[in-house]
Amino acid sequence: MNQHALLTVTGRDRPGIVARTTQVLFEMGCNIADSSMTRLGGAFTVMLILRLPPTLSQASLTDRFRPLAAEMALEIQVHPLSTEAALSSHPDPATQSATLSVIGADRPGIVFQVTQRLADNGCNITDLYTRMLGTPDQPIYSMVIEVEAPSHFDLLPLLQPGLTQLEKSLAVEIHLRLADSSLM
């Protein structure tokens, strides 16, 4: 029986977090099935879906991470995960994927208004990435969102009118690209 867990690691960004975390996992016989790691400001966060060996308990894995957490001032948590949840990131043939990019002058509400429009149209966000570009005097906001929607949706006609409206109201540029097409 395969056991799965979600491991989260958060702390001040510095070299070695990924190497030391994955060293512990290797030594414990864990396999990394899926991962997301990023630096936000001065913090670094790691999320890993793991397949644990049958003889390893999640409590033992948590105990094994205690010294690393103390040494590097990290918050490390192991959460149980069902096999279904662990494998849900595999592409579903009943869905289609698209990427939405947004760029423009920074202002409050960009993330909310764009993501609400996607949710209102039945799109599920699978990844979201934002960055501040430009200068402190002229900040530019950049966002990339990966979405999934049922394959029977015709995404361009469904989303484009609302996205065009958001471009005007937020004074940003929004581009939608279907996974199997060129930039729209």
Stockholm file with secondary structure:
# STOCKHOLM 1.0

chainA/1-184         MNQHALLTVTGRDRPGIVARTTQVLFEMGCNIADSSMTRLGGAFTVMLILRLPPTLSQASLTDRFRPLAAEMALEIQVHPLSTEAALSSHPDPATQSATLSVIGADRPGIVFQVTQRLADNGCNITDLYTRMLGTPDQPIYSMVIEVEAPSHFDLLPLLQPGLTQLEKSLAVEIHLRLADSSLM
#=GR chainA/1-184 SS CCEEEEEEEEEECCTTHHHHHHHHHHHTTCEEEEEEEEEETTEEEEEEEEEECTTCCHHHHHHHHHHHHHHHTCEEEEEEECHHHHHTTSCCTTEEEEEEEEEEECCTTHHHHHHHHHHHTTCEEEEEEEEEEECSSSEEEEEEEEEEEETTSCHHHHHHHHHHHHHHHHTEEEEEEETTSCCC
#=GC SS_cons         CCEEEEEEEEEECCTTHHHHHHHHHHHTTCEEEEEEEEEETTEEEEEEEEEECTTCCHHHHHHHHHHHHHHHTCEEEEEEECHHHHHTTSCCTTEEEEEEEEEEECCTTHHHHHHHHHHHTTCEEEEEEEEEEECSSSEEEEEEEEEEEETTSCHHHHHHHHHHHHHHHHTEEEEEEETTSCCC
//
